[in-house]
Amino acid sequence: MRFQKIIILSCILFSTQFLSAQYYDTGQDPSSIKWLQIKTGRFRVIYPETYGNEGILFAKSLDEAYTKMKAIFPEKKIRIPVIIHSYSTKSNGYVAWAPRRMELYPAPEQNSIPLETKRQLAIHELTHVLQLVSLNQGFSGLMSVFLGEQFTGISAVFLPLWYFEGNAVFAESALTESGRGRTPSFQQQFKAITIENDKKYKYDKIVNDSYKTYIPDHYQSGYQMVTYALAKNGMQVWNKTLDYTARKPYLLNPVNISLSKNAGLTKKKLYNETFDTLRTIWNKELSEKQIITYKPGNPPKQGEFRNYYNPVYAGKDSIIAIKTSMEDPSSFVLINALDRTEKRIHTPGQMYPYTLSYARGLIVWVENKPDPRWENRNFSVIKILDLKTGKTRQLSNKSRYMAAALSPDGSVIAAVENTIKNLNSLVLIDPGSGEVIRSAGSPQNGSLQRPQWEPEGKKLTVISLTEEGEGILSYSIEDNKWEILIEYGRDDLQASLLRNDSLFFISSASGTDNVYLKSPGNKTLCLTRSKYGIKDIFLKDNTMLFNNYSVSGYDVCLAGIYDVSDVSYHDTASSSFLINRFDMVSDDAGTKDLSDYKPEPYRKYTHLFRFHSWMPFYADIEEVKDDPASVRPGLTLLSQNQLSTLTTAIGYEYTEDKEHLLHSRLTWKAWYPVFESRIDYGGDPGIYTGGESVSNPENIKRGIRSFNSVNLPLRFNSGRFSQYIKPSVTCDYRNKYIYVIEEGTYDYGQAYLSGRLFISNYYRSSVRDIYPKWAQTIDLNYYFSPFNSDIYAPAASIKTSFYIPGLLPNNSIKVRFEKEKQGESAHTMNNRISFPRGYKNIISKDLDFLSVDYVFPLAYPDFNIASLFYLKRIRCSLFGDYASGTDNYYLKETNTGLTFDYRHNYNEIFRSFGLELLADFHLLRLPFMISGGVQTAWTDIDKNPVFGILFNIQLFGMAINREKL
């Protein structure tokens, strides 16, 4: 019994490490949206009224997915809210468990697989739901009684991310005719790494990622490992792992123990065995194929991982392509085909996939554009770059154009559009005015991808995705008619173009993405024999320009059009996919008719509160972020409603002084401004004597603090730069007793008003950037007491920072200038701006601060000590600080805290220099990167240095949160 109590207490304390990582929201939808809901036996599907019949179809897809899931998971009783954000142009989904919910972003992708978006999202995200439901049993189920839904999320920390996503990819592949597990492009990165490298990457490197080497994401590694384990050990091996983790999470490594019992493996052994087996399979596959080696036309990569996407000719020997790398953000480059040199011509804003179109000196592409306030509404706009003038302009505003192509004569832009009602169409646009010339609805409302013009500018080809898979369509400008060129099917189609009535397209038909030619006589031949796969194609005369994948990323390559292989379409089916070892589950899900789904209004005001978690102790989430051990006896209740517009925390605290405290916190995000309110009651109100030997006031009242704030967070995007503006007004009241020496009495109760304006402007960062190459921030504060201005003088401050590139790649120079001035009063407030490092316990009423840091990476060791420690990066900062302060108050530390020591009523200079040495690392293979190190500061060359400890946990980063390469 005593041992069980120790275990329970340890888990409670351990949970505080992850509290703040669980409580998050992805943003809000516009407040004007009216919502509908459909209640099924397992789901409450909540969606915008404008989404219409698509909400019903999604509810049906979820029910069908649940029925199919019985082939993988034991039947579980579930009831979970599903929120659909149809105003976003993102295609994504996620499942969270504090509070429990599924959130879906159903916009169609431009780089999709041949699986309809609703089916893929439903199966993939429902897998995560069943994974987490499986954890709510045994010991974890018991702890959920004490902690609510949050403990399921805590238990999930013991399962590797690669399992969660790998299992979901397996499900979407095993339960459908498609899925990423059946797609060559999904496995090409690990395929190249496994075959080309003599040694496998260490397991810890795969799990924790790397700044030195490009590591494919955990979807790819996880799928192979999960599928291999299922193929070798049976369909229950992972269900047993889930059960064991739920029942015994306190063993800290329950996954290894379960795998050892049921499969004779550990996670590391599973990784090694999986990719040793795949190496054999893939080598055998390649030995049976006639591979052609294509010479790169881009600059040598010098051992770095770099991709070149969507190459197009822009002159006789000039090629324009999109370049991505780990050291720089994505950019447009001009490649000289003769000497293989390149020049950067433009850095775009956020875009994915990486596609562009070129004609007559103009580059056209599509960028993502955020709504200033609503994170769950964004847009996809068309941009045009004139190479002659170097000027860029935005052609559309608040649009949902998912891809765009410029006609050969530069007179028309063809774009594919997806509306908030999920209606898809091909749109012809005037590139000068941005006006829509014509809109042609998509046949079967298929999701259209990758529009391409034929050389004469009379027809377009697009890839279309429907429930039947992907096909290729052509659209005639003259006849306003659609024609099917490639029937819908389950081959993954990447690109298409027409020339002289012949169709060139990229298909996965052979098990590797290659270029094919379909002649007017309907004969289809394979034109390329790539080792790992081809992406994008451009034709000029008798030459094909395309991207060919290698272990160092996509290269720009050329080949003759008529170097035709004698291999016909579908003649080289591959058996190198692990998913082929499983029988596909029947597609008959046997669900209800559409008429059985009855939408009804979803009233926002009746769903303001949803208490999802609680704790038999008091923990302020904001304090936990800074100090995970800041837990005290009491009780905490946590609420977040389903639209993430209202979050609430209510707490009771019992202090060491046997005082009873009540806490409440509320954040309202449903309107354009954000409102925050906090009230704390009870305990000592705070008595400050300023170091004077005076008695305490009589009839001391219980402490009260009231904090109210309104702010307006606004985000903007102007291409390569992103801006953030946040004005705010705050009222803060505390009933402290502050002794005023000049009056010889205590001042009771202080109200403060403050106004703040924060503005930032950031250049897009790369994976290896410690700071942005270019950035500016400004933080203005004005703080005053409206009722006691003679005691508490107003204070104004300004904090600025400027970031510029250093001498070497990924080096950065940070310059800060800050100024603060407090008015004359009887009471001095703590400084809001920085003091030179190495100084402490000083308050200056008139302070100027200047600082310069030079920040640079020292090494990317990728060093691990078993599963305990993984060192990802060592970095250093050399700094120099300078400050000029007038009227300076020096404080001393006593048993009761800081008290006044002495005052210098004149100007003083404070300066320091030194260095900060930090390591970025992971512990116990947990997904949270930790930064820790030491700071050494000299306040004078003849004085001993002052040492400090630096520590930070990136709870929200989940390893490297990098852009797609």
Order of alpha helices (4+ residues) and beta strands (2+ residues): alpha-alpha-beta-beta-alpha-beta-beta-beta-alpha-alpha-alpha-alpha-alpha-alpha-alpha-alpha-alpha-alpha-beta-beta-beta-beta-beta-beta-beta-beta-beta-beta-beta-beta-beta-beta-beta-beta-beta-beta-beta-beta-beta-beta-beta-beta-beta-alpha-beta-beta-beta-beta-beta-beta-beta-beta-beta-beta-beta-beta-beta-beta-beta-beta-beta-beta
